[in-house]
Amino acid sequence: MNNLTSYQKAALDYKNHISLTANAGSGKTFVLSKRYVEIALAENIPLNKMVAITFTDKAGGELYRKIASEIEQRLITEEDNKKIEILHRIRRQLVSANISTIHSFCINLLKSFPVEAGVDAGFVSADTNLADEIIDKSIEKYINECVNNSEKFELLKKIIRFCGSKNNFIKQIKHLIGKRKKTESIIKIINDKTTEEITEKFNNDFEHYGSLLLKEKADKLIRLLETINGYVAEKNSENEIAAKVTNKVKEYDNSDTFPKKMIILSEIIKEAATQQNKIKKRGYFSKDYDNTPEIRQANEMMCDFEKILPKENSVEAVPILAEYNKVFAEIFTDILKIYEALKKHRCILDFEDILLYAENLLKNEEVKTALSERYNYIMIDEYQDTDEIQYNIFMPILDNLKRGNLFVVGDEKQSIYMFRDAEPEVFTKTREEITKWGKNNILNLPHTFRLYPGIAFFTNILFSELFKTENVLLNEVAYTELICARKTDEKGKVEILICDESNPEIDEAEVTSAKITEEIINNPDSKFSDFAVLCRKRNHFAELEDAFSKRKIPYQIVGGKGFYQRQTVYDILNMLEFLLDFENDTALAGILRSPFFLLSDKTLYNISQKRGNSLHEKLCSLSLDMPELKSVADKLAYFKSLVHQTEISRLVKIILNNTGYWSVIASSTEGEQEIANIKKLITLAGSFYNQGLKSLYDFTDFLKISVQKQEDEGQAVPIGNENTVKIMTIHQSKGLEFDTVFLYRTNDSPRSETTKAKSISASKTFGFMAKVPLGENYSDDYAAAPVVLLDDYIQWRKSKAEQQRLLYVAVTRAAKNLYICASIKKSGITGGSFFEQIAKGINLDTDKDEIVISGRMKFLNKESLPENIEREIEQKIKLVKTFNLTENSVFSDSAILKPEVILTNQIEDFIKGDIISATKVAVYSQCPLKYHLAYNLGLKKLENFYGKSESFNDLLDKENEEKLPADLKGRIIHSLLESETGDENLYETVKSKIIGETGSEEISGQFIDEIIQDLKLYFNSNVYKEIKEAENYKNEFEIYAAEDENYLFGIIDKLIIKDKQIVIADYKTDKIEAAEIKERALSYEKQLKFYAYLVSKKYPEAEDFVLKLIFIKHPENYWEQHLNKKEVKDFGREIEQIISKINSNVFPANITHCPKCYFAGKDKKCIYKAEI
């Protein structure tokens, strides 16, 4: 710990509750991981007594890796044997540690206390699509109920007229359900009040909060206007406007209520200012005084007050708003009841439910006590992004800090998730609670180890100005100065790239791509992955993609939308549509042309010329003469045979694994992104199945609708850090850092936050906010009550403060170089834009070619005390307005993107990026030619032609288990073993599983009895009892591992972790005699060794591997083999050799395997005689 700063060391004091504010690049995750390990080691407690909450799964993964790394580092340096023993124990327990998002943590709470929480123990967490579907059904059901209830029908008509349409009504209700916490708290208040009492509340709220937030500012504006009016009156005592303003100012000063003051201020502004809220020149103020400080300040303040000053009919709108609040509450409550009932019927909880139920669960004293005893240490990362519900979950667990230990870390300057109800005030509230236990418990990490001095100094100058005022009610936060931990001779660059918006030839996308090109060419050490382009909006991505493509700059969209519109999704949709209808010629044409089969246009034309009623018939006809087409037709027939007996996600996997799709996509320029998208689609298919929606037709229909309507669905985030420029939103960049950052389109206007007509918003302070029609006149403009104007003002100020924090996040992603891009119109800088904030913050004059900012900044002194030293610093900022966009700066495919390599060997064609399963390795080991026939040529088994009785079950992939209807029994047994179903109600459970798999209720009782008999044999065995006693295990464990440019994949029936020992158990349902077990087990040996190698890569600390092969019909005669670490590693080399041979197309025949091979004819010889 000698390398830690004094601030970091203080943060490791786990004896006290701590609130830690961490500046950008201060290493908070580093500190959090050290604190986690320090507690576990010093207190010698099991990891399940500790909780670490992160904002995202990705952040959780990073924290997990850093904790693992810290443990490894300490094992290297630690000399105390007792501590070494504890560290080994911590490392073993880490796989099951409570490191998760708040939602995962709450799901675990609800699963632990389902009765107390009032939820079904087997509830499923609904994704957005399913929740939307249920909300739609709830609203439709409510509308249908209203038709038969005249009183409700009148309310429904009123609200639909208010919204302007049924579709907008549905949209508003969905929005309120999404903000259910706020909505329900409003309803609790409204239900207890009459319309008159709600009206009074609105007026009182306007008086109270308006005075609190604006009276002082209004008084200041009045004094400014009084001063300006004095200039006018002094110059012309007869000026009528000046006389009116003088009288109104006196009236303002004599007024005793805030609402009256606002009305008078509005009248003064109407007299003295233009409609644009500028002091009048004609007939009032002389041009000679146009640019005085008073004028500039008054103009700016009047623009701000425009949002709050009462409009015509504002007062009249108050009782109407109160009446609509009662209507909104009643309708929402009725729809919510239906929504809750539908979810309960399907055992579903939505995103909001999970937090709300957990919050309510913590009101149970017994549960609270149990959890207080269970969890001693709670650590929460990114605390600035938390909300009130999360505060209400963790504080009771710690008995409001009277028990246990709380550590929260975050940076209020980086709170940018207001749309998720995250508000910095929760951080402030928690800090105040922790302060009660000691002022020394409020700490900070001021050093930035990321930013170069020039960037750090620019950040300090800019944001010390923007974060000048602090106001908790408006989410305005104070600035904490960055202390630079970089060397003083490392400079850092800030440059402003200004485009003329009137010149379409030179736009920001072209300038950005040209600048990246210039940097790469001029700096040989630069990589494309050093660069990131940060956008406020995703709709800017397309223009950047076009510009980068022109210059052949490799790029990656991070978190881009349009997931359902990707070609990969279209391809899979085409395949599923065709499998449902073999006469769908359009879908089949798309499949044949896609990476599934890659048929040429010429081949497609030849198919179309054959006779037949459909394209499929023509394909089958031509396939009789063309072997390559026969393989295609056979595969399609095989996929079709799986449709009604295979879970959707597995069907998609089988299709992808049995065609060339993975390889083709992996080799494309956007391969990583598309692979991630495909995996997301497979996950969606799995969720669809888990939610009880098992029909392929339903899923295909869902995909079609999503392709048409869901354009904003985010793409998956690819794994890997390939050499590409990253294009992302600022929100996506949170937590990341890059050498060079481009802030793109900084002069664009921000989104408006005012209440729009025909919309409803929920304010936890005021109630339902909406503009309302006067006198039931829905065609005229809607009026805004004063409380609505006040809420708009507060939301505008909060949004403005968040935009400043968003800019802070963007600027502090850059370590070395920061480019600020802006397109400026003739009218000047856009109000409210990032560029306006930057210009104000550093006093920028855009007419200059360079500005200089200077001052003093603190640096970390690593050599001696004092820890921080202050130095003078000067930063030059260039303003670039002319650009060289010549074509000769376009990259060639060879010069920049690929290093020059001289090849002396023969060039051979081989495939990379494939997924290698246990079965593929085992089949290749049996006979390389067999592998070629099965996986490359896609030939069917000969039993289809000759009636061969031997089952293909001996080497099926887990993901391909459904190849034959006869495998249904095996799937049912595997499913029951995975869910650890016991003897109770076994008959009904088996029957239900079969119906779920087949969709048919016509089930043979004998078939069910056979399954139950096999299961009971296993449940009564000693090996089952032994496995059942395992504490740390995983069922149906899917595991991937990278192996050079390929991926190894397997699904392990049961993985048991015992200290340094790993037990891999694999269940087999083969119908064999006990005497055949040993021979059959040998055919599975490679498969289990493959799993052992995969597991060794995930759990490198494991030293002993036990392989168990359990034949369900003969459980006591299980096969077992022990391997040590070296033997597993040796098998890894064997896998490496096999993959190399597969990639190099080396497929010799092993004729000794022919008698057992399903590609052997009746003469027991291989059908592929040409190769032998």
N, C-alpha and C positions, 0 to 999 in steps of 0.2 A: 504494500500500500504506500510505499515511499513516493510513487509518482503521482499521487493524488494531491489536488490542491487542498487548502485548508477548508474551503467551502464544501468540497466533495467528502472530505473526512467527516465534517459535521453532519452531513446527510446520512452517514452510516450509523449514527447513534440511534439504535433501535429500542432504547429504553423509554423513549418519549414519543408521543404523537408528533408527527411532523407534517407541515405544509411547505412544500418546496417549489419555488418558482424557478424554472429553468429556461434560460435564454436560448435562442436558436443556436444549434451546434455546440451546446454545452456538455453533451455526453450524458443526458439524463438516463437513457436506457442502460448505459454503462454503469452508472451509479445504482440504478434499480437492481440490476443483475448482481452486483457486488453485495448490496444490502440483503438480497434474498439469500445468497449463499452464506453470508456472515451470520444471519439469524439461524439458519438450519444447522450450521456448523457449531456455533458458540452455544446454542441452547440445546443442541442434540435432540431436536424434536422431529417427528415424522413430517414429511412434506404436506400431508393432508390436513395439517393444522394451519397451513398458510394458504392465502388466496392472493393471486395477482391478476388484476383486471386490466385488460388492454382495450383500446377502442375498436380495433379490427382484428380479424384472424391473422392477417399478415403481420401486424405488430406483435401479436402473441407468438407467432413463429419466430420472429426476430429475437424477442425476449428469451424464448426457450433456447435458441441457439447460443445466445450470449451467456446464459446461465450455464449451459453445458460446457462452453468454452472456459468459463471461469473455474468450473470444477476441475476440468482437465489441467488447467494451468496450476491450480493449487496442488493437485496430486503430484505434479512435477517438482514443485518447490517445497512442499510440506515434508518435514522430517519426523514429526510426532506420530508414532504408530497409531495411537488412539484416534487422532484426527484423520489420519489416512483411512482408517476403518470407517469412520463416519462419512467421509467424502465418498467412499465406494457405495455406502448405503444410500446417500443422497442421489448419486448417479443412477442407481437401480430404480429408485422411486420416481425419478424425474419423468418417466414415461406416463405416469398417472397423476402428475401434479396438477393442482388447481390453477392452471394458467389459461385464461380464456377471456372471451368477450363477456360483457354484462349479460347478454341474452343467453349464452351457453350456461353461465353460472346460475341464472334464474331458472332455466329449464331443469337443471340438476336439483335445485331447491324444490320445485314443484313435483318432480319425480320422487323425491325423498319423502315429501309430506302431501300426497295427493288428496287424502281425506280431509286434512285440515285446510288445504287450499281450495277444496271444492271442485277439483278437476278429476277427469278420468285418468287413471294411472298410465294408460296406454295412449295418451293424447299425442297428436302429430302437430308439429309446427307448420302452419300454412305459409306458403310463399305468396308473393304479391298477386300473382295471377289467380291462384285459387281463392284468396281473400276477395279479390275483385268480383270473381264469379259468384261467390256466395252473397256479397253485398247486392249485386244486380238482382239475384233471385229474391232477396229480402225486400228490395224496393218494389219489385213486380208483385210480390205477394201482398205487400201493404196496399198498393194501388188497387188490386183486385178486391181486397177486403173493404176498401173505402166505397167501392161501387155499391155495396149492399148496406152501407151505413151513411144516411143522409148528412148527419152532423160532421162526420169525418170527411165526407166527400166535399163539403163546403170549404173545410180547411185545406184540403188537397188542391182544390181549384184556386184558392187564394194564393197558395205558395207557388203553384205552377205559373199563375199569371205574374206573380212577383218576379220569378226567375226568367220568364219570357218564353220558356219551352220546357218540355218534359226532360229532354236531354240535359239541359243546364240544371234542372232540379236534381237529377241523378248525380251530376258532377258535384254540386254543392253538398249533397248529403254524404257522398264518398269523402269529400274533403273533411267534413266534420267528424266522420267516423275515424279518419286517420289521425285526428287531433282529439281523440276520445277523452283523454285525461282532462284537457281544458274544457271540453264540451260538457262533460258530466259535472264538473265543479260549477259551471255556470248554471246548469239545470237545477242543481241543489239549491242555489240562491233564488232562482226565478220561481221555482215551484212554491216557495213559501211567501211570495209577494203578489199583491194585486197589480194591475196595470198602472194604477196611480202611484203605488209605492215604487215601482220600477222607474217611472218617470222622475220621481223625486230623487231616486238613487243616481240616475244619469246626470241630473242637474248638480247634485252635491259632488259627484265625482269630477265634473268639469271644473267646479269652483275649487275643490281641494287640490287636485293634481295639476290643474292649470296654474294656480297660484304658486305651487311648489316648484314647478319647472320653468315658468315663463314670466312671472310678475317682475322679477328683478331685471330680466332682459327687456321686458316691455317698458319699464321705467327708464332704462338706459336709452332706448330708441326714442321715447318721448323727449328726453333731454336733448338728444341730437337734433330732432326735428325742431325743437324749440330754438336751439342755437341757429340752425339754418334759417328758420323763419325770422329770427332776429336780424340776420344779415339783410333779408329782403325788406323788412319793415324799416330798417335804418336807411336803406337806399331809397325806398319809396313808401312813405307812411300812408299813402292812399291805396296801396295794393289790396284789392278785395280778398284775394286768397289768403294773404298774410293775416288780415283781420279775422277771417273765419277760423284759421288755424290757431290764432292766439286764444280765441274764445273756447275752442274745443280743448286746448291744452289745459285751460283752467278747469273745464268741466271734468276732464280726466283726473286731475289732481284731487278734485272734490268728491269723486266717486268712491264708494266704499266696498264694492264687490268686484271680483275678477271678471265675471261675464259682462258687466256694464263697461268696465275699462276696455275690454276687447271690442265692444261695439263702437265706442268712441274712437279708439285707435284706428279701427277700420274706416271710420268717417274722415279722420285726419288724413290718412293715406290716400283716400279717394280724392280729397281736395288737393293735396300737395304733390301727388305722384301720378305718373302715367300708368297705363294698363300693364306695362312691363315692370312696374314697381321701381321706376327711376324718378328722381326729383324732376318736376316739370321745369322746362326752360322757357317755353312760351307763356308769357303772362305772369311768370312767377320769379324764377331764379336766373340771374345773369350768367351768361356763358363764361364770364371772366373768372367765376369761382367754381367752374365745372369739375375741376380735378382736386378739390381740397380733400383732406383726410376724412372730414365729417361727411362729405357727400358720398365718398366711396363706402364708408362704413354704414351709413344710413341705407344706401341702395342694397347692400348685401343683407342687412338685417330685415328690410322690408320683404325681400324675396323669401326669407325664412318664415316670416310671419304670415305670408300669403296662405300657407298651409293650415293655419290655425284660426284665422280671423273668420267670424261668423258670416255666412252667406245669406242671401235673401231666403226666407222661409226656414232657416235653420232651427229657430225656436219652435216653429209649428211642427217640425219633424219629430220632436222628442217624444210626445205621447204615442205617435204612430210607430216609432221604433220600439217603444215599450210593448205595444200590442203585438208587433211582429215577433218580439222575443218570446212571448207566450206561445205563439203559433209554432215558431221554430222548435221550441222545447218539447211541445206535445208531439209533433210529427217525428222529431228525431227519436224521442223515447220509444214511440210505437215501433219504428223501424229497427231500432237497436234491440228491442225485445225479440223480434223475429230473427234478426241476425244472430243473436246469442243462441236462440233455440236451434237454428240450423247448424251452427258450429257444434253445439253440444251433441246433436244427433250424429254428427260425423266424427266426434272425438277430436275436434280441431281447435287449436288456439292460434290467433294471429299474432303478428309482431307486437302490437300494443298490449294484447292480453297478457303475454308472458311477463311483462314488467308490472302490469296492474295487479295481476294475481299474486305475484311475489311480494309486492308492496303490501297488499292486504294480508298475506300470510304472516308477515312480520308483526301484525297487530295481535297475533295469538301468543300469549305469554309463555306457554309451554314450548312452542316452537322457537320463540326468541331465546329462551333460556338454553334450549338444546343447541342452537346454532352458536350462541355465545361460548359454550363449552367446546364446541367442535372447532371453531376458528379463533386462533389466538392473534394472528397477524394478518392484516388486510392492507394490500398495496394497490393503489389505483393510478394507472398511467393516463396521460392526456386528460387530466382532470378538468381542464378548461372546457372540454366538450361534453361534460356530464350534464344531467338535468335533475330536476327536483325529485323525480321518482327514484332515481338511483341513490340520491342522498337519503331518502326515506327508507331505503332497503338496508344500507350499510350502517347507518347510525344506530338503529335498534339492535343489530347484531352485536355491536360493541357497547350496548347499553348507554348510548349517548356519551361515549368515550370514558365511561367509568370502568370498563373492562377492556382487555386486549390492547392492541396497538394499531393505530391508523397511520398510514403514510400515503399522502397524495402528492403527486408531482404533475406539473403542467406549466403552461405559459398563457396567461390571459390574453397576451398580445397575439396569440395564434388561435383564438376561439373563432371558428369560421363555419360553424354548423347550426346557425340559428334556425334554419329550415327544419332541423331535427329537434327543435326545442332546447338545444344546448345554449345555456346563458352563463356568462362569466359571473353573474351574481351568486351562483351556487358555490363557486370557488371562494368568493368573498365571505359568504355565510359560513363555510367550513373553516376558513382561516380564523374567523372570529371565535368559533367554538374551540378551536385548538389553542388560540391565544389565552383562553381562560385557564389552560393547564401550564402556561408559561410562555412569556414573550420570546424566549430564546428558541421556541419550537417553530418559529416562522423563519425559514431559511431561503437562500437563493443561490443559484449557480450562474454567476454573471459572465463567466469566460466563454468565449466562442472559439472552439478549436477548428471550426470550419472556415470562417470568413477571413480572407486576406485583409491586411490593414486598410487598403483603399475602400473595399466594400463595407467593412465594419464601420469606418468613419462616415461614409455616405449614409449608412443606415442610421447611425446615431444622430446626425444632423437632420435628416429628413423626418424621422419619427419622433424625435424629441419635440418637434414643432407640431406634427399631426396629433400626437397623444398629449397635448398640452394640458387639457382639462380631464378630470376624472369625475364621472357621474354614474353611480351604480344603477339608478333607475333607467338610464339610457344606454347601459352597457358600454360606456366610455371608460377606457382603462388608462392607467398611468404608464409612462414609459420607464423601463429599467435599462440603463446604459449597458451596452456591450463592452466587455473588456477583451481586447484581442489577445489570443494565445499564440498567434503566429509570430514568426521572426519579423523584426522591424524592416529588414531589407526586402521582404516579399511584399510587392506593391499591391497588385490588384487593379483592375481597370473598370471604369464606368463610362459608357459611351451612349449617346442618344442619337438614334437614326430617325430623321424626320422626312417623311414623304409628303409630297404635295398631292392632296386628294383630287385635285383637278386634272392631274396627269395620269391617265390610266395605264400608260406604258411602264411606269415605275410604281409598283405597289409593294406593300410590306412583305408579302410572301416571296416575291422575287428578290427583294433586298435581303431578307433573312437567308434565303438559300445561297445567294451570292457571297454573303459575309461568312457563312459556314465554309463554303468552298475556299474562300481566301485564307481563312484560318488554318484549314487542313493543309493546304499547299504550302503556306509560309512556315508552318510549324510541324516538321516531320514526326515529332513525338505525339502529336495530337491524334486522338481516335474519335470516330463518330459518336461513340458512347459517352464522350466527355460533354456532349451538347444536349440541351433540352430547350424546347420551345413551349412556353407556358401561355395558355389562353384562358380568358375568362369564360368564353362560351365554346361549346363543342362545334357549333356550326362554322367555325373558322378552320376546322381541320381539313376540309376538302380542298381549299385553296392552297394550303401548305403542302398537301399531298401532291397536287398537280405541279407545283413549283419544284419540289424535291425530285419528283419523277423525271422532270425535264433535265435536271443536272445529274441524274442517277445517284442521288444521295440516298443511302439506305436509311429507312426510318421505321419507327414502330409507333402505332397509335396505342397509347395506354388508356384503358378505360373508355374507348370510343363507343358511341352508341350505334344503333342499327344492327344489333346482333341477329335478329330474325331476318334481316335482309342480306345476310352474307351468302355467298354462293354455296358454301359448304352446307348451310341449312337448307337451301333450295334443293341441293343434290339429295340429301337424306329424305326430305319431304317427297321428292319425285319417286324415290325408291319405295317408300311406304305407301304412297298412293297407287303405285303400280302393283304392289303385292296385294292390295285390296281389290284391284280391278285389272286383270291381265289384258283388258281391251283398251286401257288408257294409253293410246299411242303417243301422246305428248310427253307423258311421264317417262315412258320407255325410251323415247328418243333422247331425252335429257340424261337418263341413266347411262345409256350406251356411249354417249359422247363425253360423259363426265369421267373423273379419275377412277370411278368404279371399274370401268372396262377400257376407256380410252380408244374406242373404235374411231377410225378415220371417217371423214365425210364420204369418201369413195365406198367404203364398206357399208355405211348406212344407206347410200344410194342403191348398192347392189341388193341389200335386204329389201328395200322398198319395191324393187322390181319383181320380186317373187310373188307367186300367187298366194292368196290368203285373205281372210276377212279382217285381220288385224296385223299390226306390226309384229306382235309376238308370234303369231302363226307363221308369218314370213320368216322370222328369225329361226324358228324351229325347223322350217323347211330347208333353209339354206345351210343350217348347221349339220345336216346329214352329209354334206359334201365338204364342209370346212371344219376341221377339228378345233380350231381356236374359237369358233362360234359355238361349237357343241359344249365347250367348257362354260361359256357364258350362259347358254340356255339351261345347262344342268344346274349351275349355281342359282339361277333365278328360281328354278323348280324347287331346289333344296330350301331356299329362303322362304318360298311360299308354304312349304310343308311345316314350317316352324310358327307361322303366324298365329294359330289358335292355341298353341301349347307353350308359348315362350313369353316370359315377361319382356316388356318393350325395350328396356335399356339393354338387356342381354341380347335381344334380337339385333339391335343396332350394332352392338359390339361384334357379334358373329358376322354380320354383313361386312363390317369394316375390316375384320381380321381375315376374312376369306376372299377379299378382293385386294387390289393393289392400292386402295385409297390412302392408307396411312403413308405409304412410301412416297406417293406422288405429292401429297400435300406437304409432307415434311421437307421435300426438296424445293418447294416454291419459295419465292422471296418473302412471303408473309407466313411461312410455315409454322413458326412458333405460335403466332397469333391464331391461326386457323386450327391447330391442334388443340389449343386451349378452348377455342369456341366449340369444337366437337365434344370435348370432355364436358363442357358445360351443358351441351344438349343432352348428352347421355345422363348426366345428373338430373336434369329436368325430367327426363323420361322415367328415371327411378323414383323421383318425388311423385310423379303422376300416378305411378303404380302403388306407392305406399299410401297415397291418399284414397285408395279404393277405386281409382279410375283405371281399370285394367284393359279396357277395350282399345285395340290399335286404331279402330275407327275414330274413337273419341280423341285420342292423342293426335292423330293426323288432322282432324278437324280443328283442334286447338292450334296446331302449328300453322295451318292455313290462315286462320283468323289473325294470329300473331304477326304473320308475314305482312298481312294487309294493314293492320292497325297499330301494332306496337313498334313504332319507329324509334322510340327513346330507350329501348332496353339496352343496357350496357353490355359491351363485349367482355369476354373473359379476360382476366389478366394473365398473360403468358409467363411461364417460368423461364428464367434464364437472363443473362446479361450480355446478349450478343452485341456486336459492334454496330449499333444503329443510333441515329438521332431519335430522342424520345419526344413525341408530341403529346401533350396532355393538358388537362385543365389544372388550374392552380390548386383546386381541392385534391386532385389526384397526386399532386407533387408533394403533399404534406408528408414530412418525415424523410424526404429524399434530399440528396445534394448532388450537384454537378459542377464541374470545373467552369463551364460557361452556360449562362442562361440568357435566353431572349424573352423579354416580356412583350408579348404580341398584342397589337391593336390597343394600346393603352389609352388612346383618345376616344374610344367608343363610349357612348353614354350608358350609364348604369340602368338597371331595371327599375321601373316606377313601383313604389310601395303603397300608393294611395288606394283607398277602397273604391272599387269599380261598381257601377250600377249593376243590379241583378246578381250580385255575389254576396256571400255571407262569410264572415271571418269570426273566429272565437278569440276573445280577449279575456284572459283569466282575471284581469283587474276590473274590466267594465261590463262584459257580457257579450251577446251577439252583436257584432257591428255590421251595419249595412246602410246603404242609402235607400230611402224609402219613397214610394209614390205618395203624392198628396191627394187626398180625396178620391182614392181608388182609381186615379188616372194613371194607367200603366204606360201610356204612350208619350207623356211629357217627361222632361228630365226629372230624375229622382233627386230628393233633397237629403243633405247630410246634416244630422243633428250636431250640435257643438261637441258632444262627447265623441262622436265619430271623427270629427276633424281633429280633436285632441289625440285620439288613438292613431290616426294617420300620421300626425306630427311625431308622436313617440316612435312609431314603426319606422318612419323616415330617418329619424335620428339614430335609432338602433342599427338600421341598415347602413347608414352612412359610416357609423363607427365600425361595423363589420367589414365594410369595403376597405377601410383603412387597415384593418387587421389582415385582410386578404392580401393587400398590397405588401404588407410586412412579410407574410409567409412567402410571397413570390420573390421578393428581393433577397431574402435570406436563404433561398435555395442555391444561390450562386456563391461559389467559393472564391473564384479567381477573376472571372470576367462577367460583367453584367451589361447587356445591351437592351436599351429601352426603345421600343419601336412605336412610332406614332404617325398617323396620317392626319394632317391639319388642313382644315378648310380655310377659305378666305375670311370667314367670319371669326376665326380664331379657335382657341382651345375650348373643348366641349365641357360644359358645366357638370360637375359631379364625377368626371372621368378620373381614372388613375393619373392621367397626365396632368390634369388640373391640380390634383393633390401634390404631385411631384414638383410642379412649377411653384406652387405656394410654399412647399416645405423647404426648398433650396433657393427660393427667390430667383427663378430661372427666367432669363431673357432670351426668347427663341430667335431674336434677330442676330445674336452673337454666334460666333463659330466655336467659342470655347468659354467656359466659365471656370472659376477656381473657388473651391471651398477650403477653408483652413480653420485650424483651431487646435485644441489639445485632446488627446485620447489616452486612456490607460491601456497598458500592456501587461501581460503576465510576465513576471520576472522569475525565470526558472532557476537561475543560478544562485541567488542570495536574497536576503530580506532587504527592503520590504517586498511583499509578494507581488504588489502591483506598483508599477512606475508610470508616470505620466510623461508624454512626449508631445512636442509640436508635430503637427502633420498637415500636409497640403495635398489636396487631390484635384487634379485637372480633369475636367469632363468635356470631351469633344462633342459638338453638335454637328453631325454629318448630314449634309443635305443634297450632295451630288454623289452618284453611284456609278460604278463601272459594271455593267451587266453583260459584258461580251460573252459570246458563245464559247470562246476558247477556254473558259473556266468550267466547262462541263466535264465531269469525270468520265473517263473511259472505263470499261469493265475490267480491264487488266491492270492499268497503272496504279490506281488508288485502292480499289475495292479488294483486289486479290494480289498477294505478293507473287513475285515472279518465281516460278519453280521450274527447274530443268529436269525433265523426265527421261531417263535412259532405258527404262524397262518397257516392255510391250504394254500398250494401253488396253486395259480390260474393263468391261462393263460390269458394274456391281451396284447393289442397292445399299443405301445407308438409311438410318433413321427408322428402322423397322421395330416392331414390338415382338420380342422373343419370349414365348411362354415356356413353361415346364414341359408341356407336351411336345412342342417343336424340338426341343433339345433331346427329349427321350426318343422321339421318332427318328431323328437324324442318327442317334446312337445305334438304333436297331438296324437301320439301313438308309444311307443317304439318298438312294434312288427312291425309296418309299416316301421320303420327305418331299422330293421333287414332284412325284406324281400327285401327292395329296395337297401340297400347299402352293406349288407353282402352276401345275397344270389343272388343279382342281378336279381330278378324276373321282368318280364315285367308287364306292366299294363294290366288289364283284358280287357280294351277296344280293345286290339289287338285280343282278342279271341271272345268277346261277342258283339263288336260293340258299346261299351258304349260311350255315347256322351259327358260326362263331360270331360272338358279339364284338362290336367295335369299341365296347365299353372299356377295354383295357387301358387305353391311353387317351381318353378324352380330356380336353381342356375343361377347366371349371367353367370358363365362359362359353364353352360349346356343349354343355351337358345335354342340351335339348335335341340332339341330332335325330333321335328316334323316339317315337311314341312310347316304346318299351322302357325308355329311361324315365318315364313319369314317376315310377315308384322310387327310383333313386333320388329324384329331385325332392319329392315329398319328405323322404327320410332325412335328407340333408337339411331341408328347411326346418324340420322339427328339432333336429339336433342343434342347429344354429340358434334357435329361440329357446333352447333348453326346456322344451315342453316335457312335463312329467306324466305320470300315469293317469292323473285325474282328467276325466272327460276326453280321453284319448280318441275314442271312436268319433265323437263329434268334431274334434279338432282335425283329425285326418280327413274326414269327409269334407269339411269346410275348405281345407287346403286343396283337395282334388277339384272341387267346384271352382275355386279361384284359378286353378291352372288350366282347366279344360273348358270352363264356362257351361258345363253340362251337369245336370243333377241326376242323370241316369248312370249311377255308379254301382258296380258290382260289389255286393257285400263281402264276397270272397276276397276281392282285391284289397279291401280295407282291412280285413282280418289278417291277410298275409303281411301287410305293413306293420300292423300292431304286434303280430307275433315276432317279427324281426326286431322291432324296437324293444319289446320286453326282454328278449334274449340279451340285448345289449344293456338295458337298464339294470338287469339283475347280475351283471358280470362284475368281477373284481376290478377290471381295467376301468370300467365306468366310474366305480366308487373312487378309484385313485385319481382319475381326471377331475371328478366333481369336487374334490377337496382343494383344488388349485385356487389361489386367491387372486393372482395377477394373470389374467388371460384375455384373449381376444378370439371371438368366433367369426368365421368367414372373413378372415383378415386379408383385405386386398393390399398388395404391396408392389410398389414400382421401384426400380433402381436404374440409374443411368449406367451404361456400360459402353464406354467410348461414345459412338454416335448412335447407339441403339438403346432401347429400353427393355429391361427384363421385367416380366410381369407374372404374378401368380396370386392365387386365392387359396389361403391355407384354412382348412376346416377348423382347426383349433391350435392356437399358439399360446404356450404357457411359459411364463418368465419366472424362473426361480433363481434369484441372485445371479450368478454367472452362467447358469444353465438355461438352455432353451429347449423346450419340448415341442416338437412338431407332430401333431396327430392328424392323420388323414383317414377319413371313413370311406369304405368301399362297399357297395351293395351287390357286388358280383355274385351270381348264382353258381357257386363252385363247391366242390367237396373239400373237406378238411385236408385231405392228402394233396390237394393241388395248391394249397396256400403258398408254400415255399417257392414253387416255380412261378406262380402268378406275382408274388411279391417282388421277385427279381425284375419283372417288367416295369414295376413302379419305382424301383430304387433310384434311378436317375432323377425322376420327378421330385422325390423327397430331398435328394441332395441339392437339387436346384433351389428348392425352397430354403434349405439351410444356408446356401450361399447368399440368397437375397436377404435373409434375416441378419446374417453376419454383417452386411453392409449397413443395415439400419441400427443394429445394436453391436457396435464394435467391441464393447467390453465383454461380450459373451465368450466363454472359453470351451464349453461343453455342449454338444448338440445331440439330442436324443430324437431319433426318427421312429415314429410308431405308425404302423399300417394296420388298421383295425377293420377286419371284414365283419360286417354287422351280423351275418349268419353264423359266424364262428368267433365271437368276441374274445373267448379265452385263449384262442390260438393266434393271438396277434403277433405280427412280425416287428422286431425292434432292432435298431442298429445305433451304435454310439460313434460319434465323430468328434475329433478334437479340432481346434482352430486351424491347425496346419492342413489337416485333411480337407477341410471345407475350402481353404484357400487354394489347395491343389485342384479341387474340382472346378473352382472358378477359372483356373487356367484352361481346363478342358472345355468349359463353356466358351471361353474366348476363342479357342481354336475352332470350335464348331461354328461359331458365328462368322469367323473369318472365311471358312470354307463355304458357308451358305452365301455370303456376300460375293465370293469369287466364283459362284456357280459350279462348285465341285460336288458332283453327285454320283459317285461310283456305286455299283450294286454290291450288296452283301448277300450272296446266294444262300448262305446258311440260314438266313432268316425266312426264306421263301415258304417253307412248310407252314409257318405260323402267320403268314402275311395275308391280309385281305385283298392284296393285289395279285395273288397267285391263282392260277386257273385250277381246274380239277386235277391236273397233273402235278400240282404242287410246285409249278414253275412260274417264274415271273412273266406277266403278260407283256412286259416291256423288253422283248427279246433283242431288240436292236441295240440295246445298251449293254448286253451281257456278252 
